[in-house]
């Protein structure tokens, strides 16, 4: 990976995290819990995070709470998301 690719990757990550910070507090907490789960045992490439962020943003825009979107058991929600993905664990 060249320096330009590293710089572009960091720009994309910072833009992604800016979107996370713009989420309502309950959605942001759920996102960060799922992110933490993914970094520990989730998909090896973390490619689900942008889609997850889209999902939470759309839910927030529709007025749906984070628990309504993912349920009471965040780990079970994560397990369902990564069921068919290669994981680090």
C-alpha positions in Angstrom: 0.0 0.0 0.0 1.5 3.3 -1.1 1.5 6.5 0.8 -1.4 8.0 -1.3 -3.5 5.0 -0.5 -2.8 5.3 3.2 -3.7 9.0 3.1 -6.9 8.3 1.2 -7.8 5.5 3.6 -7.3 7.9 6.6 -9.5 10.5 4.9 -12.3 8.0 4.3 -12.0 6.8 7.9 -12.2 10.3 9.3 -15.2 11.1 7.2 -16.8 7.9 8.4 -16.2 8.8 12.0 -17.6 12.3 11.5 -20.8 10.7 10.3 -20.8 8.5 13.5 -20.4 11.6 15.7 -23.4 13.1 14.0 -25.7 10.2 15.0 -28.1 10.7 17.9 -26.5 9.5 21.2 -28.3 6.2 21.4 -27.4 5.3 17.8 -23.8 6.4 18.3 -23.5 4.2 21.4 -24.9 1.2 19.6 -22.5 1.8 16.6 -19.5 2.0 18.9 -20.5 -1.2 20.7 -20.9 -3.0 17.3 -17.6 -1.5 16.1 -15.8 -2.8 19.2 -17.4 -6.2 18.7 -16.3 -6.3 15.1 -12.7 -5.3 15.9 -12.5 -8.2 18.4 -14.3 -11.0 16.6 -16.1 -9.6 13.6 -15.4 -9.7 9.9 -11.8 -9.7 9.0 -12.1 -6.7 6.7 -14.6 -4.5 8.6 -16.5 -4.0 5.3 -19.9 -4.1 7.2 -19.3 -0.9 9.1 -20.2 1.6 6.3 -23.4 -0.3 5.7 -24.2 -0.4 9.4 -23.7 3.3 9.6 -26.1 3.8 6.7 -28.6 1.6 8.5 -28.4 3.5 11.7 -28.5 6.9 9.9 -31.6 5.8 8.0 -33.2 4.5 11.2 -32.5 7.8 13.0 -33.9 9.8 10.1 -37.1 7.7 10.3 -37.4 8.4 14.0 -36.6 4.8 15.1 -34.6 4.3 18.2 -31.4 2.3 18.2 -32.9 -0.5 20.3 -35.8 -0.7 17.9 -33.3 -1.2 15.1 -30.9 -3.7 16.6 -32.8 -5.2 19.5 -31.8 -5.5 23.1 -28.9 -7.9 22.5 -26.3 -6.1 20.4 -24.0 -9.2 20.4 -26.8 -11.3 18.9 -27.3 -8.7 16.3 -23.6 -8.7 15.5 -23.5 -12.5 15.3 -26.3 -12.4 12.8 -24.4 -9.8 10.7 -21.2 -11.8 10.6 -22.7 -15.2 10.3 -21.5 -15.7 6.7 -18.3 -13.6 6.9 -14.7 -14.7 7.6 -13.8 -13.6 11.1 -10.7 -13.0 13.0 -11.8 -15.2 15.9 
